[in-house]
Amino acid sequence: MSTKKLSDIPVSVLDLVPILSDKTAAESFKSTVDLAQQVERLGYQRYWMAEHHNMAGIASSATVVLIGHVAGATSRIRVGSGGIMLPNHAPLVVAEQFGTLATLYPNRIDLGLGRAPGTDQLTSHALRRDLRGSVDEFPQNVVELKNYLGPVDPTARVRAVPGEGSNVPIWILGSSTFGAQLAGILGMPYAFASHFAPSHLHAALKVYKESFQPIGDLKEPYAMACVNVIAADTDEEAIYQSTSLYQSFLNVVRGTGKTMQPPVKSMDGLWDAQERYAVQQMLRYSFIGGPKTIQEELQAFLDETGVDEIMVGSNIYDHAARVRSYEIISEFFQKSA
């Protein structure tokens, strides 16, 4: 059991840049910029976007471009990736991109790395052309990328320009114990995707802490967990808004590509018992309610996990309601300097 209070730790944002059923990707980008500016004002620590491909409801496929766009529209909040899917990219390309971002926006860029392709097999082939760059090479690719962004080595035959010497903070993202162990061995910060893959959370945090080696700048393990939070002024309003999140995950379970759907009065009739169970298992770490409910449930989550930071995804259809959710959440946490 952790003795930390929510007010002892920072809170951050995960934005999947949803495309709404009656809107365009251009409108999603406008909402993302506005949300980033609002959460910066509220004292959030970081604003991360994730690489997804071939998904009708998610506009964050060109993640690096969006990171630059959001960093340019804000002034203090850290902006980064949660994550860049490394099997899709050559480590040198990622180093040059993030080296460029870090040069434009010093001390504000985070690089979170994932081991999955973030899409289906056919799309991964379209992205990479050559599938020899597999997930099994992830540890070597991480080390290669770290070296490109690390101290300048004038003797290196391949250098990231810009990039070398930038020391962009690199996070390992995971939904299993594999990434946790790798992050620990390499002495890197670790972020767990409990917002959609809750089953290995406790095992992964344990493995990370036990395998941690203080070999770089990080002297102690630093773990962040991502959760879904739908906060509103009342429990009833939050439950209503949460039906958009449930519909999005129902699409995942069914393998249907749809844009984000507006909330509905009830999910009855939209899913069967088996689908409901599958969605609820994936969304185990989803906290839905008014301020008091959210504060109690997030504190219970912190007591249970002892994480150093919580990242929140508020996947709400209405933009004003989404901003309100982040306003409510920000009240409970430490504000970033």
C-alpha positions as CSV (number, residue, x, y, z in Angstrom):
1,M,0.0,0.0,0.0
2,S,1.3,3.4,-0.9
3,T,1.1,6.4,1.5
4,K,1.2,9.0,-1.3
5,K,-1.7,11.4,-1.7
6,L,-2.9,12.6,-5.2
7,S,-1.6,16.1,-4.3
8,D,1.9,14.6,-4.0
9,I,2.1,13.5,-7.6
10,P,1.8,15.1,-11.1
11,V,-1.1,14.4,-13.5
12,S,-0.8,14.2,-17.3
13,V,-3.0,13.9,-20.3
14,L,-3.3,11.2,-23.0
15,D,-5.1,12.5,-26.1
16,L,-6.0,10.0,-28.9
17,V,-7.2,12.9,-31.0
18,P,-10.6,11.4,-31.6
19,I,-12.5,12.1,-34.8
20,L,-16.2,12.7,-33.9
21,S,-19.0,11.2,-35.9
22,D,-20.2,14.5,-37.2
23,K,-16.8,16.3,-37.4
24,T,-13.6,16.2,-39.5
25,A,-10.0,15.5,-38.6
26,A,-9.3,19.3,-39.0
27,E,-11.8,20.0,-36.2
28,S,-10.2,17.3,-34.0
29,F,-6.9,19.1,-34.4
30,K,-8.5,22.4,-33.3
31,S,-9.9,20.7,-30.2
32,T,-6.6,19.1,-29.4
33,V,-4.8,22.5,-29.5
34,D,-7.6,24.0,-27.3
35,L,-7.4,21.1,-24.8
36,A,-3.6,21.4,-24.6
37,Q,-3.8,25.1,-23.8
38,Q,-6.5,24.5,-21.2
39,V,-4.7,21.7,-19.4
40,E,-1.5,23.7,-19.4
41,R,-3.4,26.5,-17.6
42,L,-4.6,23.9,-15.1
43,G,-1.1,22.7,-14.2
44,Y,-0.9,19.3,-16.0
45,Q,2.6,17.9,-16.4
46,R,2.6,16.5,-20.0
47,Y,0.4,16.1,-23.0
48,W,1.0,12.9,-24.9
49,M,-0.5,11.7,-28.2
50,A,-0.3,8.1,-29.5
51,E,0.5,6.6,-32.9
52,H,-2.4,4.7,-34.4
53,H,-2.9,3.8,-38.0
54,N,-5.9,2.9,-40.2
55,M,-8.5,3.8,-37.5
56,A,-11.5,5.9,-38.6
57,G,-11.9,7.4,-35.2
58,I,-8.3,8.4,-34.3
59,A,-6.5,11.3,-36.0
60,S,-3.0,10.9,-34.4
61,S,-1.3,8.8,-37.1
62,A,1.4,11.5,-37.9
63,T,2.2,11.8,-34.2
64,V,5.4,13.8,-34.6
65,V,3.7,16.5,-36.7
66,L,1.0,16.9,-34.0
67,I,3.6,17.0,-31.2
68,G,5.2,20.0,-33.0
69,H,1.8,21.6,-33.6
70,V,0.8,21.3,-30.0
71,A,4.2,22.4,-28.6
72,G,4.0,25.4,-30.8
73,A,0.6,26.4,-29.5
74,T,1.6,26.0,-25.8
75,S,4.5,27.4,-23.7
76,R,5.3,25.3,-20.7
77,I,3.6,21.8,-20.7
78,R,5.7,18.9,-21.8
79,V,4.5,17.4,-25.1
80,G,5.3,13.9,-26.3
81,S,4.3,10.5,-27.6
82,G,2.5,7.8,-25.8
83,G,3.8,6.4,-28.0
84,I,5.8,6.2,-31.1
85,M,5.6,2.5,-32.3
86,L,9.2,1.7,-32.9
87,P,8.7,-1.3,-35.2
88,N,7.3,1.1,-37.7
89,H,10.3,3.4,-37.9
90,A,14.1,3.3,-38.2
91,P,15.6,4.5,-34.9
92,L,17.7,7.1,-36.7
93,V,14.5,8.7,-38.3
94,V,12.9,8.9,-34.8
95,A,16.1,10.4,-33.3
96,E,16.2,13.1,-36.0
97,Q,12.5,13.9,-35.6
98,F,12.7,14.2,-31.8
99,G,16.0,15.9,-32.0
100,T,14.4,18.5,-34.2
101,L,11.4,18.9,-31.8
102,A,13.8,19.2,-28.8
103,T,15.8,21.9,-30.6
104,L,12.6,23.8,-31.4
105,Y,11.1,23.3,-28.0
106,P,14.0,22.8,-25.5
107,N,13.2,20.8,-22.3
108,R,9.6,20.2,-23.3
109,I,9.6,17.1,-25.5
110,D,9.1,13.5,-24.3
111,L,9.6,10.3,-26.4
112,G,7.5,7.4,-25.3
113,L,8.2,4.2,-27.2
114,G,5.9,1.2,-27.9
115,R,6.7,-2.3,-29.1
116,A,3.5,-3.0,-30.9
117,P,2.8,-1.7,-34.4
118,G,-0.4,0.2,-33.3
119,T,-2.4,-1.3,-36.1
120,D,-3.3,-4.5,-38.0
121,Q,-0.8,-6.6,-39.9
122,L,-1.8,-5.5,-43.4
123,T,-1.4,-1.8,-42.4
124,S,2.0,-2.6,-40.7
125,H,3.2,-4.0,-44.0
126,A,2.0,-0.8,-45.8
127,L,3.9,1.3,-43.3
128,R,7.1,-0.6,-43.3
129,R,7.2,-2.5,-46.6
130,D,9.7,-4.9,-45.0
131,L,8.5,-6.8,-42.0
132,R,12.0,-7.9,-41.0
133,G,12.0,-5.0,-38.5
134,S,10.1,-7.0,-35.9
135,V,9.0,-6.5,-32.3
136,D,11.8,-8.9,-31.3
137,E,14.3,-6.2,-32.2
138,F,12.7,-3.7,-29.9
139,P,15.5,-3.8,-27.2
140,Q,18.3,-3.3,-29.7
141,N,16.3,-0.5,-31.4
142,V,15.8,1.3,-28.1
143,V,19.5,1.2,-27.3
144,E,20.4,2.4,-30.8
145,L,17.9,5.3,-30.4
146,K,19.2,6.2,-26.9
147,N,22.7,6.4,-28.3
148,Y,21.7,8.7,-31.2
149,L,20.0,11.1,-28.7
150,G,22.8,10.7,-26.0
151,P,26.1,12.5,-25.6
152,V,27.8,13.7,-28.8
153,D,30.3,11.2,-30.2
154,P,32.5,12.8,-32.8
155,T,33.8,9.3,-33.9
156,A,30.4,7.9,-34.6
157,R,29.9,7.2,-38.3
158,V,26.1,7.7,-38.1
159,R,24.9,10.7,-36.1
160,A,21.5,12.2,-35.5
161,V,21.7,15.9,-36.6
162,P,19.8,17.5,-34.8
163,G,19.4,15.0,-32.0
164,E,22.8,14.1,-30.7
165,G,23.4,15.6,-27.2
166,S,19.7,16.6,-26.9
167,N,19.1,13.8,-24.2
168,V,15.4,13.8,-25.0
169,P,13.8,11.8,-22.1
170,I,12.9,8.3,-23.5
171,W,10.1,6.3,-21.8
172,I,9.3,2.7,-22.4
173,L,5.5,2.1,-22.7
174,G,4.1,-1.3,-22.0
175,S,1.0,-3.5,-21.4
176,S,3.0,-6.5,-20.2
177,T,6.1,-7.4,-18.1
178,F,8.4,-7.4,-21.2
179,G,8.6,-3.6,-21.4
180,A,8.7,-3.2,-17.6
181,Q,11.8,-5.4,-17.4
182,L,13.5,-3.6,-20.3
183,A,12.8,-0.2,-18.8
184,G,14.2,-1.4,-15.5
185,I,17.4,-2.9,-17.0
186,L,18.0,0.3,-19.1
187,G,17.2,2.6,-16.1
188,M,14.4,4.4,-18.0
189,P,11.1,5.7,-16.9
190,Y,8.1,3.4,-17.5
191,A,4.5,4.0,-18.4
192,F,1.8,1.3,-18.3
193,A,-1.2,1.2,-20.5
194,S,-3.8,0.3,-17.8
195,H,-6.4,2.4,-19.7
196,F,-6.9,-0.6,-22.1
197,A,-4.8,-3.5,-20.9
198,P,-5.3,-3.7,-17.1
199,S,-4.5,-7.3,-16.5
200,H,-0.7,-7.1,-16.0
201,L,-0.5,-3.7,-14.3
202,H,0.7,-5.0,-10.8
203,A,3.0,-7.6,-12.2
204,A,4.6,-5.1,-14.5
205,L,5.1,-2.4,-11.8
206,K,6.7,-5.1,-9.6
207,V,9.1,-6.3,-12.3
208,Y,10.0,-2.7,-13.2
209,K,11.0,-1.8,-9.6
210,E,12.8,-5.1,-9.1
211,S,14.8,-4.9,-12.3
212,F,15.7,-1.2,-12.1
213,Q,19.3,-0.2,-12.6
214,P,20.3,3.4,-12.0
215,I,22.6,3.5,-15.0
216,G,21.5,6.9,-16.6
217,D,20.1,10.2,-15.4
218,L,17.3,8.4,-13.5
219,K,18.5,7.3,-10.1
220,E,15.2,5.8,-8.9
221,P,12.5,3.9,-10.8
222,Y,9.8,6.3,-12.1
223,A,6.5,4.7,-13.1
224,M,3.4,6.2,-14.6
225,A,0.0,4.5,-15.2
226,C,-2.6,5.6,-17.7
227,V,-6.3,5.4,-16.7
228,N,-9.6,6.5,-18.2
229,V,-11.4,9.2,-16.2
230,I,-14.8,10.6,-17.1
231,A,-15.5,13.3,-14.6
232,A,-18.5,15.6,-14.5
233,D,-20.3,17.7,-12.0
234,T,-22.6,14.8,-11.1
235,D,-22.3,11.0,-11.2
236,E,-25.3,10.8,-13.5
237,E,-23.8,13.2,-16.1
238,A,-20.5,11.3,-16.0
239,I,-22.2,8.0,-16.5
240,Y,-24.1,9.5,-19.5
241,Q,-20.8,10.9,-21.0
242,S,-19.0,7.6,-20.5
243,T,-21.2,5.8,-23.1
244,S,-19.0,7.3,-25.9
245,L,-16.0,5.5,-24.3
246,Y,-17.9,2.3,-24.1
247,Q,-19.0,2.5,-27.7
248,S,-15.4,3.1,-28.8
249,F,-14.2,0.0,-27.0
250,L,-17.2,-2.0,-28.3
251,N,-15.8,-1.1,-31.8
252,V,-12.4,-2.5,-30.7
253,V,-14.0,-5.7,-29.5
254,R,-16.0,-6.1,-32.8
255,G,-13.1,-5.0,-35.0
256,T,-15.3,-2.3,-36.6
257,G,-13.8,1.0,-37.7
258,K,-16.0,3.8,-36.6
259,T,-15.7,7.5,-35.6
260,M,-16.3,8.4,-32.0
261,Q,-20.1,8.2,-31.3
262,P,-22.2,10.7,-29.2
263,P,-23.3,9.5,-25.8
264,V,-26.6,7.5,-25.4
265,K,-29.0,7.2,-22.5
266,S,-28.2,3.5,-22.2
267,M,-25.9,0.9,-23.7
268,D,-28.7,-1.7,-23.4
269,G,-29.4,-3.0,-26.9
270,L,-26.0,-1.8,-28.2
271,W,-24.0,-4.7,-26.9
272,D,-24.7,-8.3,-25.8
273,A,-23.6,-9.8,-22.5
274,Q,-20.4,-11.2,-23.9
275,E,-19.4,-7.9,-25.5
276,R,-20.3,-6.0,-22.3
277,Y,-18.0,-8.3,-20.3
278,A,-15.1,-7.9,-22.8
279,V,-15.4,-4.1,-22.8
280,Q,-15.7,-3.9,-19.0
281,Q,-12.6,-6.1,-18.6
282,M,-10.5,-3.8,-20.9
283,L,-11.9,-0.7,-19.0
284,R,-11.3,-2.0,-15.5
285,Y,-9.3,1.1,-14.6
286,S,-11.9,3.6,-15.7
287,F,-13.2,6.0,-13.1
288,I,-16.5,7.6,-13.9
289,G,-18.4,10.1,-11.6
290,G,-18.7,13.4,-9.9
291,P,-15.8,15.1,-8.1
292,K,-16.1,13.1,-4.9
293,T,-16.3,9.7,-6.6
294,I,-13.3,10.5,-8.9
295,Q,-11.2,11.7,-6.0
296,E,-11.9,8.6,-3.9
297,E,-11.4,6.2,-6.8
298,L,-8.1,7.8,-8.0
299,Q,-6.8,7.9,-4.5
300,A,-7.6,4.2,-4.1
301,F,-5.8,3.5,-7.4
302,L,-2.7,5.4,-6.1
303,D,-2.9,3.5,-2.8
304,E,-3.0,0.2,-4.7
305,T,-0.2,1.0,-7.2
306,G,2.1,3.6,-5.6
307,V,2.8,5.1,-9.1
308,D,4.8,8.3,-9.4
309,E,2.5,9.9,-11.9
310,I,-1.0,9.3,-13.3
311,M,-1.9,10.0,-17.0
312,V,-5.5,10.5,-17.8
313,G,-7.5,9.9,-20.9
314,S,-10.9,11.6,-20.8
315,N,-12.5,10.3,-24.0
316,I,-15.7,12.5,-24.0
317,Y,-17.6,13.4,-27.1
318,D,-18.5,17.0,-26.2
319,H,-15.4,19.2,-26.1
320,A,-16.7,21.5,-23.3
321,A,-17.6,18.4,-21.2
322,R,-14.1,17.0,-21.9
323,V,-12.4,20.2,-20.7
324,R,-14.7,20.2,-17.6
325,S,-13.5,16.6,-16.9
326,Y,-9.9,17.7,-16.9
327,E,-10.7,20.8,-14.7
328,I,-12.3,18.5,-12.1
329,I,-9.4,16.1,-12.1
330,S,-6.7,18.8,-11.9
331,E,-8.1,19.9,-8.5
332,F,-6.8,16.7,-6.8
333,F,-3.2,16.7,-8.0
334,Q,0.1,18.5,-7.6
335,K,0.4,21.4,-10.1
336,S,3.4,21.4,-12.4
337,A,5.9,24.1,-11.8
